[in-house]
Amino acid sequence: MTLEELKYPIGLANIPENITKKNIENWISDIERFPQELEFLVRDLSENQLETKYREGGWTIRQVIHHCYDSHHNSYIRFKWALTEQQPVIKAYNEKRWAELLDAKSSPILLTIDALKGLHAKWVYLLRMLTDKDLEKSFIHPDGNKNVSLKKNIGIYAWHCQHHYAHIEQLMIRKGWK
């Protein structure tokens, strides 16, 4: 596999210009299923396997799992800001440094999987309540001052779930663990 294929096993996020209700429903379903699918995927991995990097220079499986919670928690907060403020400039975070913190490198993955289950349940509950007007609300990402609508961000995070799931799954297939 090429480095690009290892980095982006499902390709880059491809969010359509015209986002339909069906897109949003599918994306919310992806977000809803992710914690359970991730738990099922990694449930039998040993501590040794959790310390395996999905690619040279990448994160370990453990770090990927903890990153998903950190990223999704930040996204949930961004939704809340966009729903309660007029185009807020969100706070970015340094995901690479967060992945190097002791909790990301050593804490049990079940803590994060349990946290993901609760976070995603609450997030999906919120997402399913959003009106068409709510979905048009947006936030400004300071990295390039990008204006991101909530409906687009749902698609980005559905992709994010699949992206990191594929990192782990593809590694497991390459190693013969699956």
C-alpha positions as CSV (number, residue, x, y, z in Angstrom):
1,M,0.0,0.0,0.0
2,T,1.1,3.5,-0.7
3,L,1.6,6.1,2.1
4,E,-1.5,7.9,0.8
5,E,-3.6,4.7,1.0
6,L,-2.4,4.1,4.5
7,K,-3.2,7.7,5.5
8,Y,-6.5,7.8,3.8
9,P,-7.8,4.2,3.4
10,I,-11.3,5.4,2.4
11,G,-10.0,8.5,0.6
12,L,-10.4,12.1,1.5
13,A,-13.8,13.4,2.7
14,N,-16.0,14.0,-0.2
15,I,-19.0,16.1,0.9
16,P,-21.4,16.9,-1.9
17,E,-22.2,20.5,-2.7
18,N,-25.9,19.8,-2.4
19,I,-26.4,18.0,0.8
20,T,-29.8,16.2,0.9
21,K,-31.9,15.0,3.8
22,K,-30.9,11.4,2.9
23,N,-27.2,12.3,3.1
24,I,-27.8,13.7,6.6
25,E,-29.8,10.7,7.7
26,N,-27.1,8.3,6.5
27,W,-24.4,10.3,8.1
28,I,-26.2,10.5,11.4
29,S,-26.6,6.7,11.3
30,D,-22.9,6.3,10.7
31,I,-22.2,8.5,13.7
32,E,-24.7,6.5,15.8
33,R,-23.2,3.1,14.9
34,F,-19.6,4.0,15.3
35,P,-18.9,3.4,19.0
36,Q,-20.5,-0.1,18.9
37,E,-18.8,-1.0,15.6
38,L,-15.4,0.2,17.0
39,E,-15.9,-1.8,20.2
40,F,-16.7,-4.9,18.2
41,L,-13.7,-4.4,16.0
42,V,-11.1,-4.0,18.8
43,R,-12.6,-6.1,21.6
44,D,-10.2,-9.0,21.2
45,L,-7.0,-7.0,20.7
46,S,-4.2,-7.6,23.2
47,E,-2.4,-4.8,24.9
48,N,0.5,-5.5,22.5
49,Q,-1.7,-5.1,19.5
50,L,-3.1,-1.9,20.8
51,E,0.4,-0.5,20.8
52,T,0.8,-1.2,17.0
53,K,0.9,1.8,14.7
54,Y,-1.5,1.7,11.8
55,R,1.3,3.0,9.6
56,E,4.9,4.2,10.0
57,G,4.9,7.6,11.6
58,G,1.2,7.2,12.6
59,W,-0.6,6.6,15.8
60,T,-1.0,3.3,17.7
61,I,-4.5,1.8,17.7
62,R,-4.9,3.0,21.3
63,Q,-4.0,6.6,20.2
64,V,-6.5,6.4,17.3
65,I,-9.3,5.3,19.6
66,H,-8.6,8.0,22.1
67,H,-8.2,10.6,19.3
68,C,-11.7,9.7,18.1
69,Y,-13.2,10.7,21.4
70,D,-11.2,13.9,21.6
71,S,-12.1,14.9,18.1
72,H,-15.8,14.0,18.4
73,H,-16.1,15.7,21.8
74,N,-14.7,18.9,20.3
75,S,-17.1,18.6,17.4
76,Y,-20.1,18.1,19.7
77,I,-19.1,21.4,21.4
78,R,-18.7,23.1,18.1
79,F,-22.3,22.1,17.2
80,K,-23.5,23.7,20.5
81,W,-21.6,26.9,19.8
82,A,-23.0,27.2,16.3
83,L,-26.5,26.6,17.6
84,T,-26.2,29.2,20.3
85,E,-23.9,31.9,18.8
86,Q,-23.8,33.7,15.5
87,Q,-21.0,32.1,13.4
88,P,-18.6,31.6,16.3
89,V,-14.9,31.2,15.8
90,I,-14.3,27.8,17.3
91,K,-11.3,26.8,19.3
92,A,-9.0,24.5,17.4
93,Y,-6.9,22.0,19.2
94,N,-3.5,20.4,18.5
95,E,-4.6,16.8,17.9
96,K,-1.0,15.6,17.5
97,R,-0.1,16.9,20.9
98,W,-3.2,15.6,22.4
99,A,-2.4,12.1,21.0
100,E,1.0,12.3,22.8
101,L,-0.5,13.0,26.2
102,L,-0.2,10.2,28.8
103,D,-4.0,9.3,28.7
104,A,-3.9,8.8,24.9
105,K,-0.8,6.7,25.1
106,S,-1.7,4.5,28.0
107,S,-5.3,4.6,29.3
108,P,-7.6,1.6,28.8
109,I,-9.5,1.8,25.5
110,L,-12.8,0.8,27.3
111,L,-12.8,4.1,29.1
112,T,-12.9,5.8,25.8
113,I,-15.3,3.4,24.1
114,D,-17.7,3.9,27.0
115,A,-17.3,7.6,26.7
116,L,-17.9,7.5,22.9
117,K,-21.1,5.5,23.5
118,G,-22.5,8.2,25.8
119,L,-21.2,11.1,23.7
120,H,-22.5,9.7,20.4
121,A,-25.9,8.9,21.9
122,K,-26.2,12.5,23.1
123,W,-24.8,13.9,19.9
124,V,-27.2,11.8,17.7
125,Y,-30.1,12.9,19.8
126,L,-29.2,16.5,19.2
127,L,-28.5,15.9,15.5
128,R,-31.9,14.3,14.9
129,M,-33.6,17.4,16.4
130,L,-32.0,19.9,14.1
131,T,-34.3,21.8,11.8
132,D,-33.4,22.8,8.3
133,K,-32.6,26.3,9.6
134,D,-30.3,24.8,12.3
135,L,-28.4,22.8,9.7
136,E,-27.6,26.0,7.8
137,K,-25.9,27.5,10.9
138,S,-22.2,27.5,10.9
139,F,-19.0,28.1,12.7
140,I,-15.7,29.6,11.6
141,H,-12.7,27.3,11.8
142,P,-9.6,29.4,12.6
143,D,-7.5,27.2,10.3
144,G,-7.9,29.2,7.1
145,N,-11.0,31.0,8.4
146,K,-13.3,28.3,6.9
147,N,-17.0,28.7,7.3
148,V,-18.4,25.2,8.1
149,S,-22.1,24.6,8.1
150,L,-23.5,22.1,10.6
151,K,-24.9,19.9,7.8
152,K,-21.4,19.7,6.2
153,N,-19.9,19.0,9.6
154,I,-22.2,16.0,10.1
155,G,-20.8,14.6,6.8
156,I,-17.2,15.4,7.9
157,Y,-17.7,13.5,11.1
158,A,-19.4,10.5,9.5
159,W,-16.3,10.3,7.3
160,H,-14.1,10.7,10.3
161,C,-15.7,7.7,12.0
162,Q,-15.2,5.6,8.9
163,H,-11.7,6.9,8.2
164,H,-10.3,5.9,11.6
165,Y,-12.3,2.6,11.7
166,A,-10.6,1.8,8.4
167,H,-7.1,2.6,9.8
168,I,-7.6,0.0,12.5
169,E,-9.4,-2.5,10.3
170,Q,-6.9,-2.4,7.5
171,L,-4.0,-2.8,10.0
172,M,-5.8,-5.8,11.5
173,I,-6.2,-7.3,8.0
174,R,-2.6,-6.7,7.1
175,K,-1.4,-8.3,10.3
176,G,-3.8,-11.3,10.0
177,W,-5.6,-10.3,13.2
178,K,-9.0,-10.3,11.4
